């Protein structure tokens, strides 16, 4: 297990400061935008230039386009085809507004797409369904990357918005291009299900990664608990709490979607969203179990420290107790009185040492019989 030479108080203070500063900056952006009556991107810029990809497909053929700046093709969609438009990057507000104007998207939809601080939610409009969620996945540094994703589901199209370039949907692109699975046979609602399922898989992968780290640190906590292991436990607890807080709104949004029986999800595909809800519940149960394991390990950590302290105090107390009578004997014969008969005895020194030795051995034997040593 890697050791962490970082003080917990410094981690806490720096974390609070960074989170507070970041939140205040986003709040200022939102407040200023509302004051001017404008729509603004609220979040962290994670890519230099917004990238777009379009997949137009049916069972027989598929075509792809990239770096689209014009969305007028939405005015002439073919009924038998499915269209998937994906955005990487949200900071170029003009492009999103242009798309919204072409599709007559509600102003609130655009605002919620560009505000990365909002909770996951689902909203149905006259000609489309809006769905926003959070994706959580561990990066190479072992930290959790939280990404705000939004989806617009229309009659035969899906638009997905990502904050940055990512591999969440690479396997879906491969399925479309290679004609694998049911994607080319099903409609846009099935595509939305597949996209949401891919994000949910990220949650399961993150939970599994946290559980692997718990298993690795569990041995250290049980055998040789250190301050570094406590810091790692607290980090894992924060990760688990973040995953749980993101999954609960995801579950609520899926239940709303399931209960509404929206016209944008066909009866034949509603079962997939029901299965997605069950998977989300399973993920919540698993992360709750993970959180309990972390809490239990934290208790074990402090119990182990207390046990080690008790063992140390036990040894010190035993040593002190053994030397108390020896100190008493040494103290008696260290007094400077003239009329002490033993001081004049030829073998008094050796007898005193013998008595002290017998007392020492006797007490050690007694303590061992009592199982105090």
C-alpha angles and dihedrals in degrees: 000000000000114000122231116214092191126115114239093223091055091049090051096047095045091046093050092047094049094046092046094048092047093048092048091052092051091047090053091051092050093046094049092047092051090047091055093041091239135132112241137179109254111196146051119309104238102170131040098226132020111249125201132195127187125200115191112183150150130176094284105041146010133200129189134202132183139199095025116184097169122062100182090117086082087072091066108037118163114235096222095051132077121221125204117186115185128192125203106196131020105203097094097082095180092065092051091047091050090053090047091052092050093050096034091239116182116258089238090057091055092047092050092047092054097042106083093184096069125107120250111274144158127223130178123214132181097272105015146028122233122208127176128183142161123248118208122192135154117250129211091274092058093251127126117254112206115199129186113224129182133189133197115200118197135171094287104354141073126200118196126192122202128180094223145359109294144156097235093116105026092110090053091052089051091050090053095047095043095040093239127159124349101311095099091046098048132063137248094285090060089049090055089051090052092049093050091045090054090054091048089052087059089058092052090048091051093048091049090051091051090049090051090054090048091055090050094050095040092078091053093049092050097045110025114005114196136178089255091059090051090053090051091049091053091049091052091048090054090049092050091049091051092050091049093049090051096046097052095062088043089057092047092051092050091050091050089050091049095047096048095060090211120203090234091071115063121225091245092058100039089089090065092057089048088054089048090055091051091050090051090052089050090052090051091050090049095050090047089053089049091051090051090050090052091049089050092050090050090054090047089051093056091041090053091050090049090049092050090049091050091050091050093048090047092056093045092047091049092050092047092048092051093051096046095082090039090053089048092054092045089048094051094052092042092066115109100229118142097214100059106128095202092059092067096045114110096226098031094112094053093043090053091052090048093051091048090050093050091049090050095049092043093053092047091052091047093050092049092051088052088048092236090129 
